[in-house]
Amino acid sequence: MTLNRDRRQVRANAHAIKRMDDASKPIFERVSRTALLPGDANSTGGESSTSIVRRAVTKENAPSDNTIICNLYNSDGVEITTGTDGVDYNIPVTCNISGGSALNEAVPRLESGDSLFVAKVAGVSYCVSNFQASEDCTCGS
C-alpha cells in the first residue's frame, strides 16, 4: 500500500520537474511544499506553506553574497521590466549554497540573463535550485 503511494509520488515529482525544465512554457504552478524558514532557531522540520513557483531571469552576474537580483516573467512568458520595483522586477532572490555563502564561488555559475525558478515564502523570494560551493583552480602540468 505504502509502496504504491510512494511510486505515485515519485511519478508526480518527475512529471513536475519535466514541466519546470520546459523553459518554453511560463511556469505558474501552485505547489505545496515544506519550507525551512531561515532564522527559526526552533526549526527541525519546517513550516508548511503554499507558494507559486515562477520563472525569473537574473539581472546581474553572480554577486559575492547569496542574493541575486532578478526579474520575473509574466503569464505570457515575457520578462517584467515595469511595475512595482522589488515586487515584479529587480527582486532580490536568496539562494541556498551548500558549503559556502557567495554565489560567485558556487556552481552552477550564474551570469546575467540566466533563468531561475523562484518561490516566495514568508515574504522572501528563494531560488528553488541548490548551489554548491566550489573553488577555481589552475592545474599545473
C-alpha positions in Angstrom: 0.0 0.0 0.0 2.7 2.5 1.0 4.9 1.4 -1.8 2.2 2.2 -4.4 1.7 5.6 -2.9 5.5 6.3 -2.9 5.6 5.2 -6.6 2.8 7.6 -7.5 4.6 10.4 -5.6 7.8 9.7 -7.5 6.0 9.8 -10.8 4.2 13.0 -9.9 7.5 14.6 -8.8 9.2 13.5 -12.1 6.3 15.0 -14.1 6.5 18.3 -12.2 10.3 18.5 -12.8 9.8 17.8 -16.5 7.3 20.7 -16.7 9.6 23.0 -14.9 12.5 22.1 -17.2 10.5 23.1 -20.2 11.6 26.7 -20.5 9.4 27.4 -23.5 6.3 27.5 -21.2 5.7 30.0 -18.5 5.6 28.4 -15.1 2.7 29.5 -12.8 2.1 26.3 -10.9 0.8 26.1 -7.4 2.9 23.8 -5.4 2.6 22.7 -1.8 6.0 22.3 -0.2 7.6 22.2 3.2 10.0 25.1 3.6 12.6 25.5 6.3 12.4 29.2 7.2 15.9 30.7 7.8 16.5 32.2 11.2 14.0 30.0 13.0 16.0 28.6 15.9 13.3 26.0 16.7 13.1 24.6 13.1 13.7 20.9 12.9 11.4 20.1 10.1 9.9 23.2 8.6 6.7 25.1 8.2 4.2 24.1 5.6 3.2 26.7 3.1 1.7 27.0 -0.4 3.8 29.0 -2.9 3.8 29.8 -6.6 6.9 28.8 -8.4 7.8 31.3 -11.1 10.4 31.6 -13.7 12.8 34.6 -13.4 15.8 35.9 -15.2 19.0 37.2 -13.5 19.9 40.8 -14.0 23.5 40.6 -12.8 26.4 38.2 -12.7 26.7 36.2 -9.5 27.5 38.5 -6.6 29.7 37.9 -3.6 26.8 37.0 -1.3 23.8 34.6 -1.6 21.3 37.1 -3.1 20.9 37.9 -6.8 18.7 40.5 -8.4 16.1 39.0 -10.9 13.0 40.0 -13.0 10.0 37.7 -13.1 8.2 36.5 -16.2 4.5 37.2 -16.7 1.9 34.6 -17.6 2.7 35.1 -21.3 6.4 34.3 -20.7 7.5 37.9 -21.2 10.0 39.4 -18.8 8.5 42.0 -16.5 10.5 45.3 -16.6 7.9 47.7 -15.2 5.6 47.7 -12.2 6.5 47.7 -8.6 10.2 47.8 -8.1 11.2 44.9 -5.8 8.0 43.0 -6.4 7.8 42.1 -10.1 11.2 43.3 -11.2 14.6 43.9 -9.6 13.6 41.4 -6.9 16.2 40.0 -4.5 16.3 36.2 -4.7 18.0 34.3 -1.9 19.9 31.2 -2.9 20.9 28.2 -0.8 24.6 27.5 -1.2 25.8 24.2 0.4 29.3 24.7 1.9 29.5 28.4 1.2 27.9 31.8 1.1 28.9 33.5 -2.1 27.2 32.9 -5.5 30.3 33.9 -7.4 32.1 31.0 -5.7 29.3 28.4 -6.3 28.1 26.1 -9.1 26.2 26.3 -11.2 27.8 29.7 -12.1 25.2 32.4 -12.7 25.5 35.2 -15.2 23.2 38.0 -16.2 20.4 36.6 -18.4 20.3 33.1 -16.8 16.9 31.6 -15.9 16.0 30.6 -12.4 12.8 29.3 -10.7 11.8 31.1 -7.6 9.2 30.7 -4.9 8.1 33.3 -2.3 8.0 32.0 1.3 7.1 34.3 4.2 7.7 37.4 2.0 11.2 36.3 0.8 11.9 35.1 -2.7 14.0 31.9 -2.8 15.7 30.1 -5.7 14.3 26.5 -5.8 17.6 25.2 -7.0 20.5 24.5 -4.7 24.1 25.7 -5.3 27.3 24.0 -4.3 30.4 26.0 -3.1 33.4 25.5 -5.4 36.9 26.6 -5.8 38.6 27.8 -9.0 42.0 26.3 -9.5 44.7 26.4 -12.1 46.0 22.9 -12.8 49.8 22.7 -13.5 51.4 20.4 -15.9 
